[in-house]
């Protein structure tokens, strides 16, 4: 398992709901937390590791010792949004890229946990921002898409570098073509986790 970087097609994937919670999912979730901590992240969506299903992991402290702060959101839905505020965001699929993004200030999110229990959380501040960022991932939306044109233009050199790098990796055979990568995602989706 590895975190894929922009513009890997998995990041533009509209992921499917999970229909089953099984041991493969539990193992995958553990691996995702470990990868997230290695990269000092606070959230990681399944399609960032090229898994086309709707779930993500979050620990806003980024501290692997704080297990109580670990949350898994399966088939999440943001059911209410209130207010809005701008704040800085980054993304493990675009390392070193940071920009201002406007998000709802307060949200209510509905999801299932790893035991299959449905829960609801009312969140504000950083946790609300993270959940909005990660839920966007599941719809193939990146934080870049939520920036103002001016803010995004300031990052255009960095974005172009990521695109050039991915193209080189495809040319060298390190990654297959976009078509092949999309086919892999379709197959994973058809077979389930
Ligand atoms: Zn991200």
Boltz pocket constraint, residues with backbone or C-beta under 6 A from the ligand:
constraints:
  - pocket:
      binder: B
      contacts: [[A, 43], [A, 90], [A, 91], [A, 92], [A, 93], [A, 133], [A, 137]]
      max_distance: 6.0
